[in-house]
């Protein structure tokens, strides 16, 4: 009886499962419907677009801050004041 037992660990379990899958051509136990995969792809696309919008708004805000700072310096020079 002891000859059938072996020390179990994640690596041995993974190897034995992979061998069983390749030898016996088991199908996976859980199959997701195609619509869920499509929804997942759409969600990923939405998140990427959203991140792009946030990055663009941040760049615009940064440029606007630089421009307002430069404009205030130009105005102070134009009116003879020190910046």
URLIN-V439113 format. One record per residue. N is the residue number from 0. PSI is psi in whole degrees, -180 to 180 (999 if undefined). D_FIRST is the distance of its C-alpha to the first C-alpha in Angstrom with 1 decimal. Layout:
n->{N,N}
psi->{PSI,PSI}
d_first->{D_FIRST,D_FIRST}
//
This chain:
n->{0,1,2,3,4,5,6,7,8,9,10,11,12,13,14,15,16,17,18,19,20,21,22,23,24,25,26,27,28,29,30,31,32,33,34,35,36,37,38,39,40,41,42,43,44,45,46,47,48,49,50,51,52,53,54,55,56,57,58,59,60,61,62,63,64,65,66,67,68,69,70,71,72,73,74,75,76,77,78,79,80,81,82}
psi->{-37,-22,-22,-14,149,164,122,139,173,-37,-47,-39,-43,-42,-47,-37,-42,-40,-43,-41,-40,-34,-38,-2,51,144,153,149,-31,125,120,144,150,-32,-33,-37,-41,-41,-39,-43,-42,-39,-43,-43,-43,-45,-41,-44,-42,-44,-38,-41,-44,-43,-43,-41,-40,-42,-42,-44,-42,-44,-40,-39,-43,-44,-40,-35,-46,-41,-40,-35,-44,-42,-40,-36,-40,-35,7,18,157,140,999}
d_first->{0.0,3.8,5.4,5.8,7.4,10.9,14.0,15.9,19.6,22.5,23.0,19.5,19.7,23.2,22.4,19.6,22.0,24.8,23.1,22.1,25.7,27.3,25.3,25.6,28.8,27.9,30.9,31.0,30.5,33.8,37.0,40.1,43.4,45.8,48.4,46.2,45.9,49.6,50.2,48.1,50.2,53.4,52.3,51.6,55.1,56.7,55.2,56.4,59.9,60.0,59.1,61.8,64.3,63.5,63.9,67.2,68.5,67.6,69.4,72.4,72.6,72.4,75.2,77.3,77.0,78.2,81.0,82.3,82.2,84.2,86.5,87.3,88.1,90.4,92.1,92.7,94.2,96.3,97.8,98.4,95.8,93.3,89.7}
//
